[in-house]
Amino acid sequence: MTNLKEIVERYASLARNFGEPVLLSSFGWSGEETERLFSGFDEDYHISRYLHFSRLEGEEYLVSGATVTHVSMHEGIRTVL
């Protein structure tokens, strides 16, 4: 099972800077796993305030009931690792 630290590290390797939108499909997980992981973290207040989902061009995922394609993370997410 993937944990938050692994997700943040993967995001940091994909984004040039924190705050930059990254395609959810870039994380390399199956659609079901991507939706499960990000929905779970989105439901946790202490984590979700650092996650920002958007719907741009790309493969769509259902995260916490919303259709999204990208995630960006605020650098402050490192404080909850």
Legacy VTK file of the C-alpha trace (Angstrom):
# vtk DataFile Version 3.0
C-alpha trace
ASCII
DATASET POLYDATA
POINTS 81 float
0.000 0.000 0.000
1.253 3.447 -0.931
1.545 5.955 1.895
1.432 9.740 1.935
5.216 10.124 2.036
5.565 8.074 -1.161
2.863 10.130 -2.881
4.511 13.425 -1.896
7.923 12.186 -3.031
6.482 11.075 -6.353
4.695 14.413 -6.778
7.951 16.279 -6.024
9.760 14.237 -8.678
7.063 14.961 -11.287
6.471 18.663 -10.583
9.056 21.351 -11.192
7.805 23.153 -8.075
5.243 22.568 -5.362
1.951 24.074 -6.438
2.333 22.945 -10.046
-0.527 20.769 -11.387
0.556 17.228 -12.239
-1.459 14.712 -14.227
-2.826 12.026 -11.936
-2.019 9.481 -14.647
1.680 10.429 -14.276
1.815 8.709 -10.899
1.687 5.381 -12.721
-1.024 3.630 -10.722
-4.151 1.953 -12.042
-7.255 4.124 -12.272
-8.868 2.355 -9.342
-5.791 2.728 -7.136
-5.365 6.400 -8.069
-8.988 7.145 -7.191
-8.821 5.181 -3.929
-5.567 6.749 -2.744
-6.404 10.346 -3.553
-10.009 10.060 -2.340
-8.767 8.679 0.968
-6.281 11.488 1.465
-8.818 14.077 0.286
-11.190 12.983 3.063
-8.586 13.667 5.765
-8.759 17.355 6.762
-5.127 17.508 7.879
-3.996 16.298 4.457
-6.679 17.620 2.096
-5.921 21.263 2.817
-2.592 20.752 1.021
-4.101 19.005 -2.024
-5.731 20.896 -4.869
-7.459 18.988 -7.658
-8.304 20.386 -11.069
-9.896 19.246 -14.285
-7.776 20.058 -17.317
-6.724 17.962 -20.328
-5.934 14.357 -19.508
-7.281 11.083 -18.199
-10.154 11.677 -15.807
-10.488 10.194 -12.327
-13.246 10.326 -9.738
-11.777 11.697 -6.501
-14.206 12.210 -3.626
-17.085 12.422 -6.096
-15.445 15.011 -8.375
-14.043 14.380 -11.843
-10.411 15.546 -11.917
-7.295 15.132 -14.017
-4.551 16.896 -12.041
-3.353 17.426 -8.496
-1.141 20.126 -7.083
0.305 20.081 -3.597
1.238 22.895 -1.287
4.744 22.487 0.115
3.287 22.592 3.629
2.148 18.986 3.127
5.621 17.977 4.289
4.624 19.037 7.828
2.178 16.112 8.065
4.613 13.428 6.879
LINES 1 82
81 0 1 2 3 4 5 6 7 8 9 10 11 12 13 14 15 16 17 18 19 20 21 22 23 24 25 26 27 28 29 30 31 32 33 34 35 36 37 38 39 40 41 42 43 44 45 46 47 48 49 50 51 52 53 54 55 56 57 58 59 60 61 62 63 64 65 66 67 68 69 70 71 72 73 74 75 76 77 78 79 80
